[in-house]
Amino acid sequence: MLQIDQLQKHYKTFSLHCSLEVPDGRITGLVGQNGAGKTTLFKAILGLIRPDGGSISLLGKDPRSLSAQEKQELGVALATSGFNGYLTVADLLPLLSHFYATFDRAFFLEQAEQFHLPMKQKIREFSSGMKAKLKILCAISHDARLLILDEPTAGLDVVARESLLDLLRTYMARDERRSMLISSHISSDLESLCDDFYMIHQGGILLHEDTDVLLSDYALLKIGREQYQTLDKRYLLRAKPESFGYSCLTNQKQYYLENYPQIAAECGSIDHVISMMVTGTPAA
């Protein structure tokens, strides 16, 4: 569905160099700090910027060679894009019907009502949460095979976020061939939605892992200074000095629980991974 091989994009103060893949039927998350390169990567995937190296295969083609009809297979919502603020939701209906041959007007209207989106109010008067809901609704209303969503839950409260995630889960479950690439700074969204995730930092991929493996095998270990000196460090990904000793990230939780039963271990989470991979150092 989507394959990126050694993609490069260089700016004066930032360089992107990464590879990733989103197979058919998978929901893949992309996590990282602001400025890590998520939006640059999304723009390159969509052909909005020209890469300096590497390759992108989107629906089996270079993104810039996709026809207008083939682009209808994509459902896109970018954090940095939006609609003309002087339009209303009602104004969008004929536009979407013209753009997408498979636009489902009945579905769109039903979901707009559930999301409490006023049909005749100008979009510029919407809250940030309402604008986020509208972008997602437009992305999933034309039977897209691949969803590309950049920070889709930004600006939503907890209840609205869960409602939108439920809608995405339902959309994906209706056709096992559909795929999704989604970025979010809210880690709980990815843990409950994604099959796997990539962590991007300073333009490069630091880690790729299946979500169920991360939640079952990763852990944050709390270790005293003396014990750290004699600890088997083969399965430590990162370590960070603390007042009590060291915090250590491992992807072999069971090994340490069995061989060092006195160690305190917290179950792994995407938050742990992001924090330790960025602020920690290789264990030595």
Disulfide bonds with the S-S distance in Angstrom:
none
